[in-house]
Amino acid sequence: MATTTGAAAKTTATATKPFGKIELIDAVAKVTKLEKTKVKAVIEATFETIEAQLKKKSGTNRVQLTGFGTFAVAKRKARTGVNPKTGEKIKIAARNVPKFTPGKALRDSVA
């Protein structure tokens, strides 16, 4: 019988599937005792609404959920990077990226 040691053993022993959208839908449906199709529609509508708010060009493009956290748009400056294969310097353009800042209640609950 072959035994696995080293990095391979650690990878297989600790590798777990992340809690994704399907697992979230299942968990919410179980807690609320609602149909999965209804829960899926609500969760997808929530994500779409947050995304639409962050895409807004004028006004506030933040979504603040008190106790949970804030979704916002952060501006990344243009910068110079290095192509890892060639070592050649490349210019990386400025862009907007989504950002999440956890609220105090969420930070305290996982600490």
ChimeraX commands (.cxc) that place a marker at each C-alpha (Angstrom):
marker #1 position 0.00,0.00,0.00 radius 0.5
marker #1 position 1.44,3.36,-1.04 radius 0.5
marker #1 position 1.43,6.26,1.37 radius 0.5
marker #1 position 1.53,9.88,0.40 radius 0.5
marker #1 position 3.78,12.29,2.24 radius 0.5
marker #1 position 4.80,15.89,1.87 radius 0.5
marker #1 position 2.92,18.57,-0.04 radius 0.5
marker #1 position 0.65,16.15,-1.92 radius 0.5
marker #1 position -0.73,14.75,1.33 radius 0.5
marker #1 position -1.39,18.23,2.70 radius 0.5
marker #1 position -3.16,19.31,-0.48 radius 0.5
marker #1 position -5.57,16.37,-0.57 radius 0.5
marker #1 position -6.14,16.33,3.18 radius 0.5
marker #1 position -7.03,20.02,3.44 radius 0.5
marker #1 position -8.63,20.62,0.03 radius 0.5
marker #1 position -12.31,21.44,0.46 radius 0.5
marker #1 position -14.90,22.81,-1.91 radius 0.5
marker #1 position -15.66,26.50,-1.30 radius 0.5
marker #1 position -19.13,27.58,-0.16 radius 0.5
marker #1 position -20.55,28.87,-3.45 radius 0.5
marker #1 position -23.82,30.22,-4.79 radius 0.5
marker #1 position -25.46,26.78,-4.97 radius 0.5
marker #1 position -24.56,26.05,-1.34 radius 0.5
marker #1 position -25.83,29.50,-0.32 radius 0.5
marker #1 position -29.16,28.88,-2.06 radius 0.5
marker #1 position -29.49,25.47,-0.38 radius 0.5
marker #1 position -28.66,26.89,3.07 radius 0.5
marker #1 position -31.09,29.84,2.78 radius 0.5
marker #1 position -33.86,27.56,1.45 radius 0.5
marker #1 position -33.35,25.23,4.39 radius 0.5
marker #1 position -33.41,28.02,7.00 radius 0.5
marker #1 position -36.38,29.89,5.48 radius 0.5
marker #1 position -38.26,26.76,4.34 radius 0.5
marker #1 position -38.83,28.43,0.95 radius 0.5
marker #1 position -38.55,26.76,-2.44 radius 0.5
marker #1 position -35.04,26.78,-3.90 radius 0.5
marker #1 position -36.29,28.44,-7.10 radius 0.5
marker #1 position -37.67,31.39,-5.12 radius 0.5
marker #1 position -34.52,31.68,-3.01 radius 0.5
marker #1 position -32.38,31.53,-6.16 radius 0.5
marker #1 position -34.41,34.35,-7.74 radius 0.5
marker #1 position -34.02,36.54,-4.65 radius 0.5
marker #1 position -30.27,35.92,-4.35 radius 0.5
marker #1 position -29.66,36.56,-8.05 radius 0.5
marker #1 position -31.76,39.75,-7.89 radius 0.5
marker #1 position -29.71,40.88,-4.88 radius 0.5
marker #1 position -26.43,40.33,-6.74 radius 0.5
marker #1 position -27.77,42.08,-9.88 radius 0.5
marker #1 position -28.96,45.07,-7.83 radius 0.5
marker #1 position -25.58,45.44,-6.09 radius 0.5
marker #1 position -23.80,45.16,-9.45 radius 0.5
marker #1 position -26.10,47.76,-11.05 radius 0.5
marker #1 position -25.53,50.19,-8.18 radius 0.5
marker #1 position -21.73,49.79,-8.45 radius 0.5
marker #1 position -21.88,50.43,-12.23 radius 0.5
marker #1 position -23.57,53.81,-11.80 radius 0.5
marker #1 position -21.46,56.67,-13.16 radius 0.5
marker #1 position -23.16,59.45,-11.19 radius 0.5
marker #1 position -24.29,59.64,-7.60 radius 0.5
marker #1 position -23.22,57.09,-5.06 radius 0.5
marker #1 position -21.88,53.82,-6.32 radius 0.5
marker #1 position -21.71,52.17,-2.92 radius 0.5
marker #1 position -23.97,49.61,-1.26 radius 0.5
marker #1 position -23.80,49.68,2.53 radius 0.5
marker #1 position -25.38,46.83,4.48 radius 0.5
marker #1 position -25.11,47.85,8.14 radius 0.5
marker #1 position -23.44,45.15,10.22 radius 0.5
marker #1 position -22.41,43.15,7.16 radius 0.5
marker #1 position -20.24,45.43,5.04 radius 0.5
marker #1 position -19.91,47.86,2.17 radius 0.5
marker #1 position -19.54,47.14,-1.52 radius 0.5
marker #1 position -17.82,50.00,-3.36 radius 0.5
marker #1 position -15.79,50.84,-6.44 radius 0.5
marker #1 position -12.06,51.50,-5.98 radius 0.5
marker #1 position -9.94,53.26,-8.58 radius 0.5
marker #1 position -6.62,51.62,-9.43 radius 0.5
marker #1 position -3.95,53.91,-10.79 radius 0.5
marker #1 position -2.05,53.13,-13.97 radius 0.5
marker #1 position 1.19,51.36,-13.18 radius 0.5
marker #1 position 4.14,49.55,-14.71 radius 0.5
marker #1 position 4.29,45.78,-14.43 radius 0.5
marker #1 position 6.66,43.05,-15.54 radius 0.5
marker #1 position 5.81,40.18,-17.87 radius 0.5
marker #1 position 6.97,37.14,-15.85 radius 0.5
marker #1 position 7.89,35.13,-18.95 radius 0.5
marker #1 position 10.01,37.73,-20.72 radius 0.5
marker #1 position 10.91,40.18,-17.95 radius 0.5
marker #1 position 9.69,42.96,-20.26 radius 0.5
marker #1 position 8.12,46.00,-18.59 radius 0.5
marker #1 position 4.51,46.60,-19.56 radius 0.5
marker #1 position 2.05,49.41,-18.84 radius 0.5
marker #1 position -1.08,48.46,-16.94 radius 0.5
marker #1 position -3.95,50.89,-17.51 radius 0.5
marker #1 position -5.94,52.56,-14.73 radius 0.5
marker #1 position -9.28,50.90,-14.00 radius 0.5
marker #1 position -12.12,50.59,-11.54 radius 0.5
marker #1 position -12.41,47.43,-9.44 radius 0.5
marker #1 position -15.09,46.21,-7.03 radius 0.5
marker #1 position -14.14,46.34,-3.35 radius 0.5
marker #1 position -15.77,44.88,-0.24 radius 0.5
marker #1 position -15.10,46.21,3.25 radius 0.5
marker #1 position -16.55,44.05,6.04 radius 0.5
marker #1 position -18.62,45.77,8.73 radius 0.5
marker #1 position -17.71,45.66,12.42 radius 0.5
marker #1 position -20.30,43.02,13.29 radius 0.5
marker #1 position -19.00,40.68,10.56 radius 0.5
marker #1 position -15.36,41.25,11.54 radius 0.5
marker #1 position -16.17,40.57,15.20 radius 0.5
marker #1 position -18.15,37.41,14.40 radius 0.5
marker #1 position -15.23,35.74,12.59 radius 0.5
marker #1 position -12.48,36.94,14.92 radius 0.5
marker link #1:1,2 radius 0.2
marker link #1:2,3 radius 0.2
marker link #1:3,4 radius 0.2
marker link #1:4,5 radius 0.2
marker link #1:5,6 radius 0.2
marker link #1:6,7 radius 0.2
marker link #1:7,8 radius 0.2
marker link #1:8,9 radius 0.2
marker link #1:9,10 radius 0.2
marker link #1:10,11 radius 0.2
marker link #1:11,12 radius 0.2
marker link #1:12,13 radius 0.2
marker link #1:13,14 radius 0.2
marker link #1:14,15 radius 0.2
marker link #1:15,16 radius 0.2
marker link #1:16,17 radius 0.2
marker link #1:17,18 radius 0.2
marker link #1:18,19 radius 0.2
marker link #1:19,20 radius 0.2
marker link #1:20,21 radius 0.2
marker link #1:21,22 radius 0.2
marker link #1:22,23 radius 0.2
marker link #1:23,24 radius 0.2
marker link #1:24,25 radius 0.2
marker link #1:25,26 radius 0.2
marker link #1:26,27 radius 0.2
marker link #1:27,28 radius 0.2
marker link #1:28,29 radius 0.2
marker link #1:29,30 radius 0.2
marker link #1:30,31 radius 0.2
marker link #1:31,32 radius 0.2
marker link #1:32,33 radius 0.2
marker link #1:33,34 radius 0.2
marker link #1:34,35 radius 0.2
marker link #1:35,36 radius 0.2
marker link #1:36,37 radius 0.2
marker link #1:37,38 radius 0.2
marker link #1:38,39 radius 0.2
marker link #1:39,40 radius 0.2
marker link #1:40,41 radius 0.2
marker link #1:41,42 radius 0.2
marker link #1:42,43 radius 0.2
marker link #1:43,44 radius 0.2
marker link #1:44,45 radius 0.2
marker link #1:45,46 radius 0.2
marker link #1:46,47 radius 0.2
marker link #1:47,48 radius 0.2
marker link #1:48,49 radius 0.2
marker link #1:49,50 radius 0.2
marker link #1:50,51 radius 0.2
marker link #1:51,52 radius 0.2
marker link #1:52,53 radius 0.2
marker link #1:53,54 radius 0.2
marker link #1:54,55 radius 0.2
marker link #1:55,56 radius 0.2
marker link #1:56,57 radius 0.2
marker link #1:57,58 radius 0.2
marker link #1:58,59 radius 0.2
marker link #1:59,60 radius 0.2
marker link #1:60,61 radius 0.2
marker link #1:61,62 radius 0.2
marker link #1:62,63 radius 0.2
marker link #1:63,64 radius 0.2
marker link #1:64,65 radius 0.2
marker link #1:65,66 radius 0.2
marker link #1:66,67 radius 0.2
marker link #1:67,68 radius 0.2
marker link #1:68,69 radius 0.2
marker link #1:69,70 radius 0.2
marker link #1:70,71 radius 0.2
marker link #1:71,72 radius 0.2
marker link #1:72,73 radius 0.2
marker link #1:73,74 radius 0.2
marker link #1:74,75 radius 0.2
marker link #1:75,76 radius 0.2
marker link #1:76,77 radius 0.2
marker link #1:77,78 radius 0.2
marker link #1:78,79 radius 0.2
marker link #1:79,80 radius 0.2
marker link #1:80,81 radius 0.2
marker link #1:81,82 radius 0.2
marker link #1:82,83 radius 0.2
marker link #1:83,84 radius 0.2
marker link #1:84,85 radius 0.2
marker link #1:85,86 radius 0.2
marker link #1:86,87 radius 0.2
marker link #1:87,88 radius 0.2
marker link #1:88,89 radius 0.2
marker link #1:89,90 radius 0.2
marker link #1:90,91 radius 0.2
marker link #1:91,92 radius 0.2
marker link #1:92,93 radius 0.2
marker link #1:93,94 radius 0.2
marker link #1:94,95 radius 0.2
marker link #1:95,96 radius 0.2
marker link #1:96,97 radius 0.2
marker link #1:97,98 radius 0.2
marker link #1:98,99 radius 0.2
marker link #1:99,100 radius 0.2
marker link #1:100,101 radius 0.2
marker link #1:101,102 radius 0.2
marker link #1:102,103 radius 0.2
marker link #1:103,104 radius 0.2
marker link #1:104,105 radius 0.2
marker link #1:105,106 radius 0.2
marker link #1:106,107 radius 0.2
marker link #1:107,108 radius 0.2
marker link #1:108,109 radius 0.2
marker link #1:109,110 radius 0.2
marker link #1:110,111 radius 0.2
view
